[in-house]
C-alpha cells in the first residue's frame, strides 16, 4: 500500500484503519470524505491508481489524517488474495470495512456481454463475502469492529432489465442481515446501506428528490454502529420501501420490470 504525502501521520502497525473499496466512485469518495472528517485513518481501494492518488492527497491535505491507497482489481480473486496477505503480513488493523465497490449492468440479460456479467458477480458478491470473511476473522480476534456493506433499494425486489445487479444487491442485503446476527456476540457490528436514486445518477431524470452522495454518506456515517441493521437514507425512500414491501411479490416484480423498462427505454 502507498501512503499519501502531505500531512499524513507516520504509519504505525497499531493504528486502526477504515478500509473502503470502490473509493474512487462517487459514493465511495463521499464515504471516505465523511470518515476522514471524523479523523479516521483510511485505506482506499479501487481499480486504478491514477484515480485513487488525488483523492488520497486531497483527504490528507484537508483533514490531516493518514491515507493509504492500493490499486486492486477485486474482480480478480488472486489480486484480492494478495492484498489480504499483505494486510496480514503488515499486521494492519482494520476496525471498519466499507464494501462499496460494485458494477452495474442493464438491458436484456441474454444480450449482455457475459464477461462483464461475470465481473459483476465476482465484485458485487464474491469480493464482498471474501473481504467480510477475512477481515471479519481479524476483527473477531481484535475483539470488535464494524462492517458496512453497500446494498441498494434494488435489492428488495427482483429487477428485470437490471437482473444481475438487482440480484447481487439482494445477496448483499440478505448476507449482511444474516452476518449481523451471527456476529452479534463478537463485538462486530454489521450494517447495510441501502440508498435509493442518487443525484445526479441512476434514474433521476425528474430531479429534485434524489439525495446527493454527500448527504447519503453523511447519514450513513452518522448511523454507523447504531441499532439499525439497514441504513435507508431519506424519509421518502423509507416510505417507498415500506409500501413496496406490502405488495404481493408478483405485483412488485411486474411494477419493477415496467419501471425499469420505461426508464431504460428497452
C-alpha positions in Angstrom: 0.0 0.0 0.0 1.1 3.5 -0.7 0.9 6.3 1.8 -0.1 9.7 0.6 2.3 12.6 1.1 1.4 15.8 2.8 0.2 16.0 6.4 -0.2 12.2 6.8 0.8 10.8 10.1 3.6 8.2 10.2 2.2 4.8 9.5 2.2 2.5 12.6 1.1 -1.1 12.9 -1.1 -0.3 15.9 -3.2 2.3 14.2 -6.6 1.1 13.2 -7.8 1.9 9.6 -11.1 2.2 7.8 -10.9 0.2 4.6 -13.1 1.5 1.8 -13.4 -0.4 -1.5 -14.6 1.5 -4.6 -13.2 4.6 -3.0 -12.8 6.4 -6.4 -16.5 6.1 -7.1 -18.9 9.0 -6.3 -20.4 7.3 -3.2 -17.1 5.7 -2.1 -15.3 9.0 -2.4 -18.1 10.7 -0.3 -17.9 8.0 2.4 -14.1 8.4 2.6 -14.5 12.1 3.0 -17.2 11.7 5.7 -14.9 9.3 7.6 -11.8 11.5 7.2 -13.8 14.4 8.6 -14.2 12.3 11.8 -10.4 11.9 12.0 -10.2 8.3 10.9 -7.2 6.8 9.2 -8.1 5.4 5.8 -7.1 2.7 3.3 -8.6 3.5 -0.1 -9.1 0.8 -2.7 -10.2 1.0 -6.3 -9.1 -0.4 -9.7 -6.9 2.4 -10.9 -4.1 4.2 -9.0 -4.4 7.4 -11.1 -8.0 7.8 -9.7 -7.0 7.0 -6.1 -3.9 9.1 -5.6 -5.5 12.6 -6.0 -8.3 11.6 -3.6 -5.9 10.3 -1.0 -3.9 13.5 -1.3 -7.0 15.7 -1.1 -8.2 14.0 2.1 -4.8 14.1 3.7 -4.4 17.8 3.0 -7.9 18.8 4.1 -8.3 16.7 7.2 -4.7 15.8 8.3 -5.4 12.1 8.5 -3.3 9.2 7.3 -4.5 7.9 4.0 -3.1 4.8 2.3 -4.2 3.6 -1.0 -4.0 0.4 -3.0 -5.0 -0.1 -6.7 -6.5 -3.6 -6.9 -9.0 -5.2 -9.3 -11.3 -7.0 -7.0 -12.8 -9.0 -9.9 -9.6 -11.0 -9.9 -9.5 -13.3 -6.9 -5.7 -13.7 -6.9 -5.2 -10.0 -6.6 -7.6 -9.9 -3.7 -5.8 -12.8 -2.1 -2.5 -10.9 -2.5 -4.0 -7.8 -0.8 -5.3 -9.8 2.1 -1.9 -11.5 2.5 -0.3 -8.0 2.5 -2.6 -6.9 5.3 -1.8 -10.0 7.4 2.0 -9.7 6.9 2.0 -6.0 7.8 -0.3 -6.7 10.8 -2.6 -3.9 9.5 -5.5 -3.5 11.9 -8.9 -2.7 10.3 -11.7 -1.5 12.6 -14.1 -0.6 9.8 -14.7 -2.3 6.5 -16.8 -0.5 3.9 -17.7 -2.7 0.9 -18.7 0.0 -1.7 -17.1 -1.3 -4.9 -19.7 -2.6 -7.4 -20.5 -2.9 -11.1 -23.9 -2.3 -12.8 -25.4 -3.7 -15.9 -28.7 -3.1 -17.6 -30.6 -4.4 -20.6 -31.8 -7.7 -21.8 -29.8 -10.3 -19.9 -29.3 -12.7 -22.9 -27.9 -9.8 -24.9 -25.4 -8.6 -22.3 -21.7 -9.4 -22.5 -21.1 -12.4 -20.3 -17.6 -11.2 -19.3 -19.0 -8.1 -17.7 -21.7 -10.1 -16.0 -19.1 -12.4 -14.5 -17.1 -9.5 -13.3 -20.3 -8.1 -11.7 -20.8 -11.3 -9.8 -17.1 -11.5 -8.8 -17.1 -7.9 -7.5 -20.6 -7.4 -6.1 -20.9 -10.8 -4.4 -17.7 -12.9 -4.1 -15.4 -10.0 -3.2 -17.8 -8.7 -0.6 -18.1 -12.1 1.0 -14.3 -12.7 0.9 -13.5 -9.4 2.5 -16.1 -9.9 5.2 -14.7 -13.4 5.9 -11.0 -12.4 6.0 -11.3 -9.1 7.8 -14.2 -10.3 9.9 -12.0 -13.0 11.3 -9.3 -10.4 12.2 -11.9 -8.2 13.8 -13.1 -11.1 15.9 -9.5 -11.7 17.2 -9.2 -7.9 17.9 -12.5 -8.0 19.9 -14.7 -6.0 17.6 -15.1 -3.8 14.6 -17.6 -2.5 12.1 -18.7 -3.7 8.6 -20.8 -1.6 6.3 -21.9 -3.3 3.1 -23.5 -1.1 0.3 -26.7 -2.6 -0.9 -29.5 -0.8 -2.7 -33.2 -0.3 -3.0 -33.0 -2.6 -6.0 -32.1 -5.5 -3.7 -35.5 -5.5 -2.2 -37.3 -6.6 -5.4 -36.5 -8.6 -8.5 -35.4 -6.0 -11.1 -35.9 -7.2 -14.7 -33.7 -5.4 -17.2 -31.2 -4.9 -14.3 -31.4 -8.5 -13.3 -27.8 -9.3 -12.3 -27.3 -6.0 -10.5 -30.6 -6.3 -8.5 -29.9 -9.9 -7.6 -26.3 -9.1 -6.5 -27.7 -6.4 -4.2 -30.3 -8.8 -2.8 -27.4 -11.1 -1.9 -25.6 -8.2 -0.2 -28.8 -7.3 1.7 -29.6 -10.8 3.0 -25.9 -11.7 3.5 -25.5 -8.6 5.7 -28.6 -9.3 7.8 -27.6 -12.9 8.4 -24.0 -11.9 9.2 -25.2 -9.3 11.7 -27.0 -11.9 13.7 -24.1 -14.4 13.6 -21.6 -11.8 14.7 -23.7 -10.1 17.4 -21.8 -11.7 20.2 -18.3 -11.0 18.8 -18.4 -7.2 19.1 -18.6 -6.8 15.3 -21.4 -4.5 14.2 -22.7 -5.3 10.7 -25.0 -2.9 8.7 -26.2 -2.4 5.1 -26.5 1.0 3.5 -29.5 0.9 1.1 -29.6 4.1 -0.9 -32.2 4.9 -3.5 -31.6 7.1 -6.5 -28.5 9.2 -6.1 -28.3 12.8 -7.5 -27.4 13.1 -10.4 -27.1 9.4 -11.2 -29.4 6.4 -11.9 -32.9 7.4 -12.8 -33.2 10.9 -11.6 -34.4 12.5 -14.8 -37.1 14.5 -12.9 -34.6 15.7 -10.4 -35.2 17.3 -7.0 -35.9 14.3 -4.8 -32.9 12.1 -5.1 -30.3 12.6 -2.4 -26.7 13.7 -3.1 -23.8 11.3 -2.5 -22.6 13.7 0.2 -26.0 13.5 2.1 -26.1 9.7 1.8 -22.6 9.4 3.1 -23.3 11.8 6.0 -26.4 9.8 7.1 -24.5 6.5 6.7 -21.6 7.6 8.8 -23.9 9.1 11.4 -25.7 5.8 11.7 -22.6 3.6 11.9 -22.6 1.4 15.0 -26.2 2.2 15.7 -29.2 -0.2 16.2 -30.4 -0.2 12.6 -29.3 -3.2 10.5 -30.4 -1.3 7.4 -29.5 2.3 6.9 -32.0 3.8 4.4 -31.2 7.5 3.8 -34.2 9.8 3.2 -37.7 9.5 4.7 -39.3 9.2 1.2 -37.1 6.2 0.5 -38.1 4.6 3.8 -41.8 5.1 3.0 -41.4 3.8 -0.6 -39.7 0.6 0.6 -42.3 0.1 3.3 -45.1 0.4 0.7 -43.4 -1.9 -1.8 -42.9 -4.5 0.9 -46.6 -4.7 1.5 -47.3 -5.6 -2.2 -47.6 -9.3 -3.4 -44.2 -10.4 -4.9 -45.8 -10.9 -8.3 -47.1 -7.4 -8.4 -43.8 -5.9 -7.0 -41.9 -7.8 -9.7 -44.1 -6.6 -12.5 -44.1 -3.0 -11.4 -40.3 -3.0 -11.0 -39.9 -4.5 -14.5 -42.3 -2.0 -16.0 -40.5 0.9 -14.3 -37.0 -0.2 -15.3 -38.1 -0.8 -18.9 -39.6 2.7 -19.2 -36.6 4.3 -17.6 -34.1 2.5 -19.7 -36.0 2.7 -22.9 -35.7 -1.0 -23.7 
